[in-house]
Amino acid sequence: MSHRELDDMLGKGWRKPHFIANPALRWGLIVGFAAYLVAAVMTIEVDWARVYAGLDRGGQFILSFTRPDFVTRAGDIWSGLLESIVMTVAASVVGILISIPIGLGAARNIAPLPVYVICRGIVAISRALQEIIVAILLVAIFGFGPLAGFLTLSFATIGFLSKLLAEDIESMDKVQAEAIRASGARWMQWINYGVQPQVMPRLVGLSMYRIDINFRESAILGLVGAGGIGATLNTAFDRYEYDTAAAILILIIGIVMALEYLSGIIRARVQ
Amino acid sequence: MLQLEKLTKTYKTGDKALQGIDLEVPSGQVLALIGPSGAGKSTMIRCINRLVEPTGGAAILDGVNLTRLGSGALRRARREMGMIFQEYALVERLTVMENVLSGRLGYVGFWRSFLRRYPQSDVDEAFRLLDRVGLLHMADKRADELSGGQRQRVGICRALIQQPKLLLVDEPTASLDPKTSRQIMRLITELCRERGLAAIINIHDVALAQMFVPRIVGLRFGEIVFDGPPDALTSEKLTEIYGEEDWEATIEKVEGEDTDIEAAE
């Protein structure tokens, strides 16, 4: 019996089964998507005359990178940069410290349901509100300056880090933690011995990445008045000082690259 | 010393993992629990230290009903029960010494454990145990640098430093090669004898159980279907526990090895 079935199948060729089995539905989705893509591209209006006029200004902007001016506004650039760095470091430290308990609470496998719901709620709110919107609100409350930027970045760090930390805790090896629990450890000891060693490399890696993001964000937040290098950059654009703006952008790129390099070294060490 | 009375576990899915287990383990007795995968071996030992909550019955350790304890009392009761795991369950990123000392967590306060400032007596005992299992030179290595057999030795130290009355051992040899398996079983049974410890050892290698353990309990579908000495485990009994299969080779092999060991001694 089974031999006859086998004989039928031999020499028949084999293809991986399609993800969507129904051919009508499958082709319908493919054609529909292609049609939508074409329609969508066609609705984008391009004013070619305007583009031609703008090319000149864009060219000037790009050319200014060949002669960045670090000197004329050196004082402004330096104080803006320092403010950004202070903002980044302070917001990252505060944000990370608050993220750890919230991350623990937002992990379903270690937190009781009510704590989980509250912590997930905090994470959701923090992630739903984009940094710029939070910054505009906080500038309205606390006035122009780095305080609003610091608070914005701390708030954004909490949503980012708590969520990813909680997900790492949820995917940890259960048995290692179970072994610690079986020895009669208290809850805090259990976290310290059974959970922390498992998530530490990821926590360090994510924290480094968040410091990197916070620095880049600090350059944007200045545009809405929340202080830092962004404020200096905004002023440079307003005065059409593209060479100063180019200098600032080069500095930002340099610092981000340095942070990237540093985080690579640190992550390799804590594995 | 340990009594299980009608111990029952029904999972939320409706699976009846344990169906009213009655078992008595006297002080200092080492017992092997055999049975097919899914028979409830793992669930049974986890119901004793309540890593899994039993749904009915009682587990009584020296007169204390473990199933009724609140969280504080349960923690104190867990100190009396050392556990050894299938995949070693060492905390991979901690050192060997930290793993061994983690067996003392039930006895020391949070800050002492957080700062790794254990009492000298605990540290001395950890060194003594590591020396006993031949891993003293590995004390400061990270657990994930060790081989399987070495990890299981560290797991044994971690369970013993609790100064338990009872060892709960879950498939200690499942991830080890045959030679290391025997060494680990020998080590566990020797240490139990030295310290007068009772132990329940889950094991799926029948031959290994017969070789080292004086009492064997067979579990099938969450019920005890055999309880007796190793040589009472006949081919019919094995069929009752595991189902139809040719068992003669298994039993013969064991007898052969037993005589080998006796001859060597």
Chai-1 contact restraints between the chains, C-beta under 6 A:
chainA,res_idxA,chainB,res_idxB,connection_type,confidence,min_distance_angstrom,max_distance_angstrom,comment,restraint_id
A,V175,B,A89,contact,1.0,0.0,6.0,A-B,restraint_1
A,Q176,B,A89,contact,1.0,0.0,6.0,A-B,restraint_2
A,Q176,B,V91,contact,1.0,0.0,6.0,A-B,restraint_3
A,E178,B,L51,contact,1.0,0.0,6.0,A-B,restraint_4
A,A179,B,F85,contact,1.0,0.0,6.0,A-B,restraint_5
A,A179,B,A89,contact,1.0,0.0,6.0,A-B,restraint_6
A,I180,B,S102,contact,1.0,0.0,6.0,A-B,restraint_7
A,A182,B,N49,contact,1.0,0.0,6.0,A-B,restraint_8
A,A182,B,M83,contact,1.0,0.0,6.0,A-B,restraint_9
A,S183,B,G103,contact,1.0,0.0,6.0,A-B,restraint_10
A,S183,B,L105,contact,1.0,0.0,6.0,A-B,restraint_11
A,S183,B,G106,contact,1.0,0.0,6.0,A-B,restraint_12
A,G184,B,R75,contact,1.0,0.0,6.0,A-B,restraint_13
A,G184,B,R78,contact,1.0,0.0,6.0,A-B,restraint_14
A,G184,B,R79,contact,1.0,0.0,6.0,A-B,restraint_15
A,G184,B,G106,contact,1.0,0.0,6.0,A-B,restraint_16
A,A185,B,L105,contact,1.0,0.0,6.0,A-B,restraint_17
A,M188,B,F110,contact,1.0,0.0,6.0,A-B,restraint_18
A,Q189,B,L105,contact,1.0,0.0,6.0,A-B,restraint_19
A,Q189,B,F110,contact,1.0,0.0,6.0,A-B,restraint_20
A,Q189,B,S113,contact,1.0,0.0,6.0,A-B,restraint_21
A,N192,B,F114,contact,1.0,0.0,6.0,A-B,restraint_22
A,Y193,B,S102,contact,1.0,0.0,6.0,A-B,restraint_23
A,P197,B,V91,contact,1.0,0.0,6.0,A-B,restraint_24
A,P197,B,R93,contact,1.0,0.0,6.0,A-B,restraint_25
A,P197,B,L94,contact,1.0,0.0,6.0,A-B,restraint_26
